[in-house]
């Protein structure tokens, strides 16, 4: 099979597009022909400096496609050759074929494309956990979504609005913020030209927001804390900012607030049944049209370096896909 691989971490130029052996089919797993790869923020971070578990290494958390083969021990209704599915994995998505456990796969309902599906499990389940499982969002509350134009950001905005929240979000472009209104944004904040915390206080009559969903981390957490209401909550879900700074978190104590780290991967390992049911529900909501997967751009798998470079330029609005 063809794959985008690398032997060392670094800039997008480390990618090579070449032939590698097909992955092995495990008795309890599936072999999937990849139709679309949803590039995750974690994929970019791993390429820059993550663990290399094989040489050459194939990075990537999520892909959708069609089942080619089913392991001998798999006895799950509907998981058969030819069935369209979406799968998550700890590595391997940037390839023409992936081998995954059956428990990490979801069938696609009629009408849902593999391109849409490639942007659902990690993005929407992460957003849902940030808002509800760990963020305890309730109708009538306010939520600030940092990096609102990202895949997780767009999912968070839609889910929060559907739950009856007032939604604020940040982005670095007025044009992207204006587009976010179509997905439920109430109050846009350009973090490149505005004081985010001051804008939040102005919108909330000085109170601050009840919940912040923060995928940026680093020193950006200081802004999230400053935007928070008394007894507010922060769901901290990543380090997309990559600034390496250590935030001063003392001000959250003065607000009797809380910061909860959110990592979907841990939930998938420790609470797999909950996550599997959650993702299945979210897939259904996208298929019904209630929620939308926003695809900014697609690249051929051979151009994985260009796709990663484009993501790092922070121009994307929604998900960037690779297509083998």
C-alpha positions in Angstrom: 0.0 0.0 0.0 1.0 3.7 -0.3 1.4 5.8 2.8 2.7 9.1 4.1 5.6 8.1 6.4 8.5 9.5 8.2 11.5 8.3 10.1 12.1 11.3 12.3 9.9 14.0 13.7 10.0 17.6 12.5 8.6 20.0 10.0 6.2 18.8 7.3 9.1 18.1 5.0 9.9 14.9 7.0 7.0 13.2 5.1 7.7 10.7 2.3 5.0 9.1 0.1 6.0 5.5 -0.6 5.1 1.9 -0.7 5.0 0.1 2.7 3.8 -3.4 3.7 0.0 -3.8 4.2 -1.0 -3.8 7.8 -1.8 -7.2 9.3 -5.4 -8.2 10.0 -5.9 -9.2 13.6 -8.5 -11.8 14.6 -10.4 -9.2 16.6 -10.1 -6.4 14.1 -10.9 -5.1 10.7 -8.9 -4.1 7.6 -10.3 -0.9 6.1 -9.7 0.7 2.7 -9.3 4.3 3.5 -11.5 6.8 1.6 -10.7 10.0 3.7 -8.4 10.9 6.5 -9.5 13.6 9.0 -6.2 15.2 10.0 -6.3 15.9 13.8 -4.4 18.5 15.7 -2.8 15.7 17.5 -1.5 14.3 14.2 0.3 17.6 13.6 1.7 17.6 17.1 2.9 14.0 16.8 4.6 14.7 13.5 6.4 17.7 15.1 7.7 15.8 18.2 5.7 12.7 19.2 6.8 9.1 19.7 7.8 7.1 16.7 6.4 3.6 17.3 7.5 2.1 14.0 10.0 2.9 11.3 8.9 4.1 8.9 6.1 5.7 11.0 2.5 6.3 9.9 0.9 9.0 11.9 -2.9 9.6 12.3 -5.8 9.1 14.6 -8.9 8.9 12.3 -10.0 7.7 8.9 -13.2 6.6 7.2 -13.6 4.1 4.4 -14.9 0.6 3.5 -14.2 -2.7 5.3 -12.0 -5.0 3.2 -11.6 -7.9 5.6 -13.0 -8.9 9.0 -11.0 -10.8 11.6 -12.1 -14.4 12.5 -13.1 -13.4 16.0 -15.3 -10.5 15.1 -18.9 -11.2 15.6 -20.6 -7.7 15.4 -23.7 -7.3 13.3 -23.2 -5.1 10.3 -19.4 -5.3 10.3 -18.8 -7.1 7.0 -16.8 -6.5 3.8 -18.1 -3.6 1.8 -19.6 -1.8 4.8 -18.7 2.0 5.0 -17.2 2.8 8.5 -15.2 5.4 10.4 -12.5 4.3 12.7 -10.1 5.9 15.3 -6.7 4.6 16.1 -3.5 5.6 17.9 -1.5 5.8 14.7 -1.8 4.7 11.0 -4.5 6.8 9.4 -2.2 8.5 6.8 -2.3 5.4 4.5 -4.4 3.5 2.0 -5.2 0.7 4.5 -5.6 0.7 8.2 -6.0 -2.2 10.7 -8.1 -1.4 13.7 -9.9 -3.2 16.6 -13.6 -3.8 15.9 -14.5 -1.8 19.0 -12.9 1.4 17.4 -15.2 1.3 14.4 -18.6 2.8 13.7 -20.9 1.9 10.8 -22.0 4.8 8.6 -25.8 5.3 8.1 -27.2 5.8 4.6 -26.5 9.2 3.2 -23.4 9.9 5.3 -20.3 10.2 3.1 -16.8 9.0 4.2 -15.6 12.6 3.9 -18.2 13.7 6.5 -17.5 10.7 8.7 -13.8 11.4 8.7 -14.6 14.5 10.7 -16.9 13.2 13.4 -15.6 10.8 16.2 -12.6 12.7 17.7 -14.0 16.2 17.0 -17.5 15.9 18.1 -16.9 13.5 21.0 -14.2 15.7 22.3 -16.4 18.7 22.1 -19.3 16.9 23.8 -17.1 15.8 26.7 -15.7 19.3 27.1 -19.2 20.7 27.3 -21.2 18.1 29.1 -19.3 15.2 30.7 -16.6 17.4 32.2 -17.8 20.9 31.6 -21.3 20.3 33.1 -22.9 22.9 30.7 -26.6 23.6 31.3 -29.1 25.5 29.2 -29.0 29.2 29.7 -25.3 29.3 30.6 -22.6 31.0 28.5 -19.6 29.3 26.9 -16.4 30.7 25.3 -14.9 28.5 22.6 -11.2 29.3 22.0 -10.0 28.6 18.4 -13.6 28.5 17.2 -12.8 27.8 13.6 -11.0 24.5 14.3 -12.6 21.1 13.9 -13.2 20.8 17.6 -14.2 24.5 17.8 -16.9 24.2 15.2 -18.3 21.0 16.8 -18.3 22.7 20.2 -20.2 25.8 18.9 -22.9 23.7 17.3 -23.3 21.4 20.3 -23.4 24.3 22.8 -25.9 26.2 20.8 -28.1 23.1 20.4 -28.1 22.8 24.2 -29.4 26.3 24.7 -26.2 28.1 25.7 -25.0 31.6 24.7 -21.9 31.0 22.6 -18.8 33.2 22.3 -15.8 32.2 20.3 -12.4 33.4 19.3 -10.5 33.3 16.0 -7.8 35.5 14.4 -9.9 36.6 11.4 -13.1 38.6 11.2 -14.1 36.7 8.0 -13.8 33.4 9.8 -15.7 34.7 12.8 -18.5 35.9 10.5 -18.8 32.4 9.0 -19.1 30.9 12.5 -22.4 32.7 12.9 -23.9 30.2 10.5 -23.1 27.4 13.0 -24.5 29.0 16.2 -22.0 31.7 17.3 -23.6 34.6 19.1 -20.6 36.8 19.9 -17.4 36.7 17.8 -14.1 37.9 19.3 -11.0 38.5 17.2 -8.1 37.5 19.5 -5.6 39.1 17.1 -7.1 42.6 17.4 -9.0 42.5 20.7 -8.5 41.9 24.4 -10.4 38.6 24.7 -11.2 38.9 28.4 -12.3 42.5 28.1 -14.6 41.6 25.2 -16.1 38.7 27.2 -16.7 41.0 30.2 -18.4 43.5 27.9 -20.7 40.9 26.4 -21.6 39.4 29.8 -22.1 42.6 31.7 -18.8 42.2 33.6 -19.6 38.7 34.9 -17.5 36.5 32.6 -18.6 33.1 31.0 -19.7 30.0 32.9 -17.5 27.7 30.8 -14.4 28.0 28.6 -13.4 25.2 26.1 -9.7 25.7 25.6 -7.8 23.7 23.0 -4.9 26.1 23.0 -3.3 25.7 26.5 0.0 27.2 27.4 -0.1 30.9 28.3 -3.5 31.0 26.6 -5.0 29.5 29.7 -4.4 32.8 31.4 -6.8 34.4 28.9 -9.4 31.7 29.6 -9.1 32.2 33.3 -9.4 36.0 32.9 -12.6 35.5 30.9 -14.2 33.2 33.5 -17.0 34.0 35.8 -16.9 33.4 39.5 -17.1 29.6 40.1 -16.7 29.1 36.3 -15.2 26.0 34.7 -12.5 25.5 32.1 -12.3 22.3 29.9 -8.7 22.3 28.8 -8.4 19.9 25.9 -5.0 20.5 24.2 -2.0 22.5 23.4 -2.6 23.8 19.9 -0.9 27.1 20.8 2.5 25.2 21.1 4.0 28.2 22.9 5.6 26.0 25.6 4.8 28.6 28.2 3.8 27.8 31.8 0.6 29.7 32.6 0.0 31.5 35.9 -3.1 29.7 37.1 -3.4 31.3 40.6 -6.2 33.7 39.5 -8.5 30.8 39.1 -8.3 30.1 42.8 -9.4 33.7 43.4 -12.6 32.9 41.4 -13.1 29.5 43.0 -13.1 28.2 39.5 -11.8 24.9 38.1 -9.7 23.6 35.2 -10.4 20.0 34.0 -8.1 18.3 31.6 -10.0 16.5 28.9 -8.5 13.7 26.8 -10.8 11.6 24.7 -8.2 8.9 24.3 -8.2 8.0 28.0 -12.0 7.8 28.0 -11.9 5.5 24.9 -9.5 3.1 26.8 -11.1 3.3 30.3 -14.8 3.9 29.4 -15.1 2.4 25.8 -18.8 1.6 26.0 -19.7 5.2 26.9 -17.6 6.6 24.2 -18.8 4.2 21.6 -22.4 5.0 22.3 -21.7 8.7 22.3 -20.0 8.6 18.9 -22.8 6.5 17.5 -25.3 9.1 18.6 -23.2 12.0 17.2 -22.9 10.2 13.9 -26.7 10.0 13.8 -27.1 13.7 14.5 -24.7 14.5 11.6 -26.5 12.1 9.3 -29.9 13.7 10.2 -28.5 17.2 9.4 -28.8 18.5 12.9 -25.0 18.9 13.1 -22.6 19.6 10.3 -19.0 18.5 9.5 -17.2 21.5 7.9 -14.5 20.4 5.5 -12.2 23.3 4.5 -10.0 21.5 2.0 -8.9 18.1 0.7 -5.4 17.1 -0.3 -4.2 13.9 -1.9 -2.5 11.5 0.5 0.7 12.1 -1.5 0.6 15.8 -0.5 0.4 15.1 3.3 3.2 17.6 3.8 1.2 20.3 2.1 -1.9 19.5 4.1 0.0 19.7 7.4 1.7 22.9 6.3 -1.7 24.4 5.5 -3.1 23.4 9.0 -0.1 25.0 10.7 -0.7 28.2 8.7 -3.9 28.6 10.8 -6.0 29.5 7.7 -8.3 26.4 7.9 -12.0 26.7 8.7 -13.0 23.3 9.9 -11.3 20.0 8.9 -8.6 19.3 6.4 -8.8 15.9 4.8 -6.4 13.6 3.0 -7.8 11.4 0.2 -5.8 8.3 -0.9 
